[in-house]
Amino acid sequence: QFEHTLIIAEEGSEVHYIEGCSAPKYGAHNLHSGGVEVFVGEDAHVQYSTVQNWSKNTFNLNTKRAICEANGTMEWISGSMGSKATMLYPCTILKGRGSTDTHITIAFAGEGQNIDTGAKVYHNAPDTSSTIESKSISKDGGRTNYRGLVHIADGAENSSTAVECDALMFDNESTSDTMPYMEIEESKVDVAHEATVGKIGDEDIFYLQSR
């Protein structure tokens, strides 16, 4: 499946686009490779929400990009629970002064799944801001990864970014990695990053299941 979604939010407009992805399980492997382009005009607000629960023999590879003009706001919200393998890194270019970007990602990987998600943000103008929040759970040998890039260009003064990655593992066979990357070319900026990786013990799981 190769679909192409194009959203153009003109000046002062507001739109919330909701996308749901699912498929029955077929005998052969399947590929979903979608493309999304979003243009956020001045003072416009776009929220793009995705929930995918593809069958366990589907490879889910997506490309999502957005460009924000002055005082525009872009929000990416995604939940990844299905597929055999997912690679999803929505990208936003903050082109105009005062533009804002938010990424909220929730991922779950079970047996035989590799869920690789993240975000990319390019601060190319002054007074821009971005927030990235990533939450992941892996169990039964599943694997989750976070890959993120934040680039603040020279001249994008008074910009700010905050990145938070939290991963939770339910057993010793599951894995989770966080790979944040930041390129800062401007000194007058505010940058924050926080990451946690933890495991729930067997006694804790037993207690929760007994309630």
Secondary structure as UniProt FT lines:
FT   STRAND          4..9
FT   TURN            11..12
FT   STRAND          14..22
FT   STRAND          30..40
FT   TURN            42..43
FT   STRAND          45..53
FT   TURN            56..57
FT   STRAND          58..68
FT   TURN            70..71
FT   STRAND          73..80
FT   STRAND          85..88
FT   STRAND          91..94
FT   TURN            97..98
FT   STRAND          100..109
FT   TURN            111..112
FT   STRAND          114..123
FT   TURN            126..127
FT   STRAND          129..138
FT   TURN            140..141
FT   STRAND          143..152
FT   TURN            154..155
FT   TURN            157..158
FT   STRAND          159..169
FT   STRAND          175..184
FT   STRAND          189..199
FT   HELIX           202..210
//
